[in-house]
Structures are given as structure tokens and as C-alpha cells.
Amino acid sequence: SLPLIEYLAPKGNVCPAQDTIEGYLRCQRLSQAAAYEVSKLIQEGWTELQAANLLKTFLLDSGVRAFFHHPFAWFGERTRFEGIKNYAQFSPSKRVLLPGEVFILDAAPIYHGYIADIGFTSSLGKNAELEKAKTFLEELRSQIPKLFESRNSGGKIWETIHQKIIEAG
């Protein structure tokens, strides 16, 4: 497989080989499956630490031997990252999950030399705000390819997307 540093900093406009792309996709799919399975197990009263540790255990049991960063879990108001100013504050805490609250599971395993960094958002029971956000993001996702067909710079496209997110609340 292609050394990680060569993939992250390729020379010219070289597209990675198909087997390299497939390696990253396998890692991404494993990460997503782990987050999905853990999300089905999370219960009221669990702490962020418990959820993050279960996510890590699932990945280790699936063959992961290293991480770009160890798994995170954030519950309730911590999913908005308000007031977080340094890396240590991102760490899973003893914050307990309550009914109806949104949670995020985040994992970045290295699997057979390939890295994926995924985030998975769900809620413990129904959450109207999360459903509203998912609907908005689905609409936004369909608009993004059209934005890249324009002659706008990457920065301008980012500003447009960011503005749409702000306007949606």
C-alpha cells in the first residue's frame, strides 16, 4: 500500500491507485459500522467515557491496532462544542446521556495502514431538532456538487455553505 505521507502530500495531480482508494473505503466503512453498532447500544445514564471506550473496543476487536486519534463521544450541549478552546476539552467526559439528547460518536482508526476520520450523530429517542438538521443537511448535500461546478474559489464555496448553515440555525 502507498505510504500514508505520500498519500497525504501527493506530487502533482496524481490520483491514488484503486487499491489505495479501496483501503481507505474499507477503513471508513469499518469506522461507520462501529459507530452505528455502538449507537444502538448506548443507554440513558451512560457517560461519554463509556461510549467512547465501547467504540474503541469495537474497533480494536475488528482488527484496528492504532488510531489517528482515539474515539470521542459527546452528549447533549457538548455536541455543539461551545466553550471548547483546546484539544483536552474535546476528550470524553463523565457527562451522562439523558433521554432525547443528541450524541456524536467520532473515530479515526488506522486500519491496515489506512485512516478514516468519521463522525456519527444520533439521539437517544426522538429529537425534533436533530431531524430538522438531518433534513437540512440532506438538502445542502445535494447542492454542494453544483457549487463546485461554478468558477468560485474553494474559499467562496466554503463561505456559501457556511452561510447556508448559519441561516438554517
BELTA-V818106 format. One record per residue. N is the residue number from 1. RES is the residue in three letters. SS is DSSP state (H for helix, E for strand, - for the rest). Layout:
n->[N;N]
res->[RES;RES]
ss->[SS;SS]
This chain:
n->[1;2;3;4;5;6;7;8;9;10;11;12;13;14;15;16;17;18;19;20;21;22;23;24;25;26;27;28;29;30;31;32;33;34;35;36;37;38;39;40;41;42;43;44;45;46;47;48;49;50;51;52;53;54;55;56;57;58;59;60;61;62;63;64;65;66;67;68;69;70;71;72;73;74;75;76;77;78;79;80;81;82;83;84;85;86;87;88;89;90;91;92;93;94;95;96;97;98;99;100;101;102;103;104;105;106;107;108;109;110;111;112;113;114;115;116;117;118;119;120;121;122;123;124;125;126;127;128;129;130;131;132;133;134;135;136;137;138;139;140;141;142;143;144;145;146;147;148;149;150;151;152;153;154;155;156;157;158;159;160;161;162;163;164;165;166;167;168;169]
res->[SER;LEU;PRO;LEU;ILE;GLU;TYR;LEU;ALA;PRO;LYS;GLY;ASN;VAL;CYS;PRO;ALA;GLN;ASP;THR;ILE;GLU;GLY;TYR;LEU;ARG;CYS;GLN;ARG;LEU;SER;GLN;ALA;ALA;ALA;TYR;GLU;VAL;SER;LYS;LEU;ILE;GLN;GLU;GLY;TRP;THR;GLU;LEU;GLN;ALA;ALA;ASN;LEU;LEU;LYS;THR;PHE;LEU;LEU;ASP;SER;GLY;VAL;ARG;ALA;PHE;PHE;HIS;HIS;PRO;PHE;ALA;TRP;PHE;GLY;GLU;ARG;THR;ARG;PHE;GLU;GLY;ILE;LYS;ASN;TYR;ALA;GLN;PHE;SER;PRO;SER;LYS;ARG;VAL;LEU;LEU;PRO;GLY;GLU;VAL;PHE;ILE;LEU;ASP;ALA;ALA;PRO;ILE;TYR;HIS;GLY;TYR;ILE;ALA;ASP;ILE;GLY;PHE;THR;SER;SER;LEU;GLY;LYS;ASN;ALA;GLU;LEU;GLU;LYS;ALA;LYS;THR;PHE;LEU;GLU;GLU;LEU;ARG;SER;GLN;ILE;PRO;LYS;LEU;PHE;GLU;SER;ARG;ASN;SER;GLY;GLY;LYS;ILE;TRP;GLU;THR;ILE;HIS;GLN;LYS;ILE;ILE;GLU;ALA;GLY]
ss->[-;-;-;H;H;H;H;H;-;-;-;-;-;-;-;-;-;H;H;H;H;H;H;H;H;H;H;H;H;H;H;H;H;H;H;H;H;H;H;H;H;-;-;-;-;-;E;H;H;H;H;H;H;H;H;H;H;H;H;H;H;-;-;-;-;E;E;E;E;E;E;E;E;E;E;H;H;H;H;H;-;-;-;-;-;-;H;H;H;H;-;-;-;-;-;E;-;-;-;-;-;E;E;E;E;E;E;E;E;E;E;-;-;E;E;-;-;E;E;E;E;E;E;-;-;-;-;H;H;H;H;H;H;H;H;H;H;H;H;H;H;H;H;H;H;H;H;H;H;-;-;-;-;H;H;H;H;H;H;H;H;H;H;H;H;H;H;H;-]
